Amino acid sequence: MVIAEGGTDRGHVVSVARSRSPRGPFEAAAHNPVFTHRSTAHPVQNVGHADLVERPDGTWAAVYLGTRPRGRSPRFHVNGRETFLADVSWVDDWPRFEPARGRIPAGQRDFEDDFSAPGLDPRWVSPGQRPDRFVHGAPEGVVVGHASSETGEPSGLFTRVGGDHWEADFVVDPGEGACTVALRLDGAHWYGLHVAGGAATAVARIGQVRSVLGSRPLPDSPVTLRVRSAEPTWNGPDDIELGIGDGHGTDVLARLDGRYLSTEVAGGFTGRLVGVWAESGEVLVRRVRFAERRA
């Protein structure tokens, strides 16, 4: 029996017990916890919820959840709980967790979507209603309509953010409506570009405080709204830039501290999303480009 203990924060651990019968009695491992990174400087923290798996060649491994906090103490993680791999050997019929010798090839998270394929790619999710309830295809892209979740927060079209630093471009035509392109941890913690009345306005929402940070007139539609994760200035995981792209660079409206969009500040487990929602009318999203910025 493999269990998680110690909470899901820095004290998270994996413990093991065994029995000859599913009904017990169970014997706890004398060396519990059998796996933890608590009180260490390991780059992966909060480890737990492990599952033991046997490989085709008869060797064993474990997949487990963890986080990658960055910055100064208490350190901040922004990508939610991620899945990691450990090797497992058996010593006196107890599992022993060891650093994984193999490496899983890094997935290619970069993408460009012009929404020309039938239906939405599975990368697109919504924190409120299902996307198919307020999104429909169009010859030029995809149309996002106004919709609210059960909590009254706007539902939008989002994709999960991975990697340390990245850049996301949303090419939109807001028409007569109003929309926001934002990086979101939850409904009360987001940074975004609000588009309405021929202008783009940088907005930060932290808890009950909503701050307007700067505004620019929009160029002719369609417009490229850019959200970018950059190296940190304030000892956090990153800085977040909000700006308008013109094909030659970015007109930056705001550069913000990424710590406020972290689990350590806002809580939660699922990490950041970047996307767009309509606040009135409909917005035409012509294209989205997401690219990790590698060192």
C-alpha positions as CSV (number, residue, x, y, z in Angstrom):
1,M,0.0,0.0,0.0
2,V,1.6,3.2,-1.2
3,I,0.2,6.4,0.3
4,A,0.9,10.1,0.4
5,E,1.4,11.9,3.7
6,G,2.6,15.2,5.1
7,G,0.3,17.4,3.1
8,T,0.8,18.5,-0.5
9,D,3.4,21.2,0.3
10,R,7.1,21.0,1.1
11,G,6.6,18.3,3.7
12,H,5.0,15.9,1.2
13,V,6.2,12.3,1.5
14,V,5.6,8.7,0.1
15,S,5.1,6.0,2.7
16,V,4.6,2.2,2.2
17,A,3.0,-0.6,4.1
18,R,2.6,-4.2,3.2
19,S,0.4,-7.2,4.1
20,R,-0.2,-10.8,3.0
21,S,-3.9,-9.9,2.6
22,P,-5.7,-6.8,1.4
23,R,-7.6,-6.9,4.7
24,G,-4.4,-6.7,6.8
25,P,-2.8,-6.5,9.2
26,F,-0.4,-4.1,7.5
27,E,3.3,-3.7,8.4
28,A,4.7,-0.2,7.9
29,A,8.2,0.1,6.4
30,A,10.8,0.8,9.1
31,H,12.4,3.4,6.9
32,N,9.2,5.4,6.1
33,P,8.9,7.8,4.4
34,V,10.5,5.8,1.6
35,F,10.6,8.9,-0.6
36,T,10.6,12.7,0.0
37,H,12.5,15.8,-0.9
38,R,11.6,17.8,2.2
39,S,14.4,19.7,3.9
40,T,16.5,19.5,0.7
41,A,17.5,21.9,-2.1
42,H,16.3,19.5,-4.7
43,P,14.8,21.4,-7.7
44,V,11.7,19.2,-7.5
45,Q,9.7,19.6,-4.3
46,N,6.3,18.6,-2.8
47,V,6.8,15.0,-4.0
48,G,4.1,12.4,-3.4
49,H,1.2,10.4,-4.8
50,A,3.5,7.8,-6.3
51,D,2.4,4.8,-8.4
52,L,4.6,1.8,-8.8
53,V,4.9,0.4,-12.4
54,E,6.7,-2.6,-13.8
55,R,8.5,-2.0,-17.1
56,P,8.4,-4.4,-20.0
57,D,12.0,-5.5,-19.2
58,G,11.0,-6.4,-15.6
59,T,12.6,-3.4,-13.9
60,W,10.5,-1.1,-11.8
61,A,9.8,2.6,-11.7
62,A,7.5,5.1,-10.0
63,V,5.6,8.0,-11.4
64,Y,4.9,10.7,-8.9
65,L,3.7,14.3,-8.6
66,G,5.9,17.2,-7.7
67,T,6.5,20.9,-8.3
68,R,9.4,23.0,-9.5
69,P,9.6,26.1,-7.3
70,R,11.9,29.0,-8.3
71,G,13.1,32.3,-6.9
72,R,14.0,33.2,-3.4
73,S,12.5,31.7,-0.2
74,P,9.8,30.5,0.1
75,R,10.2,29.9,-3.7
76,F,7.3,29.9,-6.0
77,H,5.8,27.4,-8.4
78,V,3.5,28.4,-11.3
79,N,3.0,25.3,-13.5
80,G,1.0,23.3,-11.0
81,R,1.8,19.8,-10.0
82,E,3.8,18.0,-12.7
83,T,4.6,14.3,-13.3
84,F,8.1,12.9,-12.6
85,L,9.8,9.6,-12.8
86,A,12.0,7.6,-10.3
87,D,13.7,4.3,-10.6
88,V,12.6,1.7,-8.0
89,S,14.6,-1.3,-6.8
90,W,13.4,-4.0,-4.3
91,V,15.4,-4.5,-1.1
92,D,14.1,-7.1,1.3
93,D,10.7,-6.9,-0.5
94,W,10.5,-3.1,0.1
95,P,10.6,-0.6,-2.7
96,R,13.6,1.7,-2.7
97,F,13.3,5.0,-4.7
98,E,16.3,6.1,-6.7
99,P,17.0,8.9,-9.2
100,A,15.8,7.9,-12.6
101,R,18.7,6.9,-14.9
102,G,16.6,7.2,-18.1
103,R,15.2,10.4,-19.5
104,I,11.8,11.0,-21.0
105,P,12.2,13.0,-24.2
106,A,11.0,16.6,-23.7
107,G,7.7,17.2,-25.3
108,Q,7.4,19.9,-27.9
109,R,5.1,22.5,-26.3
110,D,5.5,25.1,-29.0
111,F,2.6,25.4,-31.3
112,E,0.8,27.7,-33.8
113,D,-2.9,27.3,-34.3
114,D,-5.0,29.0,-37.0
115,F,-8.0,27.0,-36.1
116,S,-8.4,25.7,-39.7
117,A,-8.7,22.0,-38.5
118,P,-12.2,20.7,-37.7
119,G,-13.0,21.1,-34.0
120,L,-10.7,22.5,-31.3
121,D,-7.4,20.9,-30.5
122,P,-7.4,19.1,-27.0
123,R,-4.9,21.8,-25.8
124,W,-7.8,24.2,-25.5
125,V,-9.7,24.2,-22.2
126,S,-12.0,26.4,-20.2
127,P,-12.0,27.0,-16.5
128,G,-15.8,27.6,-16.6
129,Q,-18.2,26.2,-19.2
130,R,-17.1,23.7,-21.8
131,P,-15.6,25.6,-24.8
132,D,-18.1,24.1,-27.3
133,R,-20.9,26.1,-25.5
134,F,-19.5,29.5,-26.4
135,V,-16.9,28.9,-29.2
136,H,-17.7,28.2,-32.9
137,G,-15.6,28.0,-36.0
138,A,-15.3,30.7,-38.7
139,P,-13.5,30.9,-42.0
140,E,-10.9,33.3,-40.5
141,G,-10.4,31.5,-37.2
142,V,-12.5,30.8,-34.2
143,V,-15.2,33.0,-32.6
144,V,-15.3,33.3,-28.8
145,G,-18.6,34.5,-27.3
146,H,-19.4,35.9,-23.9
147,A,-20.1,33.2,-21.3
148,S,-19.9,33.0,-17.5
149,S,-19.1,30.1,-15.2
150,E,-21.2,29.1,-12.2
151,T,-19.2,31.5,-10.0
152,G,-20.0,34.4,-12.4
153,E,-16.4,34.6,-13.7
154,P,-16.0,34.8,-17.5
155,S,-15.4,31.5,-19.3
156,G,-12.7,31.7,-22.0
157,L,-10.5,29.7,-24.3
158,F,-7.2,28.8,-22.6
159,T,-4.2,26.6,-23.0
160,R,-1.9,25.4,-20.2
161,V,1.5,27.0,-19.8
162,G,4.6,24.8,-19.4
163,G,8.3,25.6,-19.2
164,D,10.1,28.4,-17.4
165,H,9.9,31.2,-19.9
166,W,7.7,31.6,-22.9
167,E,5.8,33.9,-25.2
168,A,2.2,33.8,-26.4
169,D,0.7,35.8,-29.2
170,F,-3.1,36.1,-29.8
171,V,-4.1,37.6,-33.1
172,V,-7.6,38.9,-32.5
173,D,-10.3,41.0,-34.2
174,P,-12.5,42.3,-31.3
175,G,-15.0,44.0,-33.6
176,E,-17.6,45.9,-31.6
177,G,-17.1,43.7,-28.5
178,A,-14.8,43.7,-25.6
179,C,-12.3,41.0,-24.7
180,T,-9.3,40.2,-22.5
181,V,-6.2,38.2,-23.3
182,A,-4.7,37.1,-20.0
183,L,-2.4,34.9,-18.0
184,R,-4.5,33.3,-15.3
185,L,-3.9,31.3,-12.2
186,D,-7.5,31.6,-11.1
187,G,-10.4,34.0,-11.4
188,A,-8.9,36.3,-8.7
189,H,-5.3,36.2,-9.9
190,W,-4.5,37.2,-13.5
191,Y,-2.7,39.7,-15.6
192,G,-4.2,40.7,-18.9
193,L,-4.8,43.1,-21.8
194,H,-8.4,44.4,-22.0
195,V,-9.5,45.4,-25.4
196,A,-12.5,47.7,-25.9
197,G,-13.3,51.0,-27.6
198,G,-10.3,51.0,-29.8
199,A,-7.7,50.7,-27.0
200,A,-5.8,48.0,-25.2
201,T,-5.4,48.4,-21.4
202,A,-3.1,46.4,-19.1
203,V,-4.9,45.1,-16.1
204,A,-3.7,43.2,-13.0
205,R,-6.2,41.4,-10.7
206,I,-4.8,40.2,-7.4
207,G,-7.4,39.1,-4.9
208,Q,-10.0,41.8,-4.5
209,V,-7.8,44.5,-6.1
210,R,-8.0,45.3,-9.8
211,S,-5.4,47.7,-11.1
212,V,-5.3,49.5,-14.5
213,L,-1.6,49.9,-15.5
214,G,-1.5,51.6,-18.9
215,S,-3.4,51.9,-22.1
216,R,-2.6,52.3,-25.8
217,P,-4.7,52.9,-28.9
218,L,-5.1,49.8,-31.0
219,P,-3.6,49.6,-34.5
220,D,-5.8,48.5,-37.3
221,S,-7.5,45.1,-36.7
222,P,-6.4,42.4,-36.5
223,V,-4.1,43.1,-33.5
224,T,-1.5,40.9,-31.9
225,L,-1.8,40.8,-28.1
226,R,1.4,39.4,-26.5
227,V,1.9,37.9,-23.0
228,R,5.5,37.0,-22.2
229,S,7.3,35.3,-19.3
230,A,10.7,36.9,-18.8
231,E,13.6,36.6,-16.3
232,P,12.6,37.7,-12.9
233,T,13.4,41.1,-11.4
234,W,11.8,40.7,-8.0
235,N,13.3,37.3,-6.9
236,G,10.3,35.4,-8.1
237,P,9.8,32.7,-10.7
238,D,9.5,35.3,-13.6
239,D,8.3,38.6,-14.7
240,I,5.2,38.9,-16.9
241,E,5.1,41.4,-19.8
242,L,1.9,42.5,-21.4
243,G,2.2,44.3,-24.8
244,I,1.1,44.8,-28.4
245,G,3.2,43.1,-31.1
246,D,3.8,44.8,-34.4
247,G,5.9,42.2,-36.3
248,H,9.1,44.1,-35.3
249,G,8.9,44.0,-31.5
250,T,6.6,44.6,-28.6
251,D,5.1,47.8,-27.3
252,V,5.1,46.8,-23.6
253,L,2.3,48.2,-21.5
254,A,3.3,46.6,-18.2
255,R,5.9,44.4,-16.7
256,L,4.7,42.6,-13.5
257,D,5.9,40.4,-10.7
258,G,5.2,36.7,-11.5
259,R,5.0,35.8,-7.8
260,Y,1.4,36.9,-7.5
261,L,0.4,34.3,-10.1
262,S,1.9,31.4,-8.1
263,T,0.4,28.7,-6.0
264,E,2.3,30.0,-2.9
265,V,0.3,33.3,-3.2
266,A,-3.0,32.2,-4.7
267,G,-3.3,28.5,-3.7
268,G,-4.4,25.8,-6.0
269,F,-2.7,22.9,-7.8
270,T,-3.3,23.2,-11.5
271,G,-0.9,26.0,-12.6
272,R,-1.3,28.9,-15.1
273,L,-3.4,29.2,-18.2
274,V,-3.1,31.7,-21.0
275,G,-6.0,32.6,-23.2
276,V,-8.8,34.9,-24.1
277,W,-12.4,35.6,-23.0
278,A,-15.1,37.9,-24.4
279,E,-16.7,40.3,-22.0
280,S,-19.3,41.6,-24.4
281,G,-20.2,40.5,-27.9
282,E,-17.8,38.2,-29.7
283,V,-14.1,38.2,-30.5
284,L,-12.6,36.6,-33.6
285,V,-9.3,34.8,-32.7
286,R,-7.4,34.4,-36.0
287,R,-4.3,32.7,-34.8
288,V,-2.4,31.8,-31.6
289,R,1.3,31.2,-31.3
290,F,3.0,29.8,-28.2
291,A,6.8,29.4,-27.9
292,E,9.0,28.5,-25.0
293,R,12.0,30.8,-24.6
294,R,15.0,28.6,-24.0
295,A,18.3,29.7,-22.5
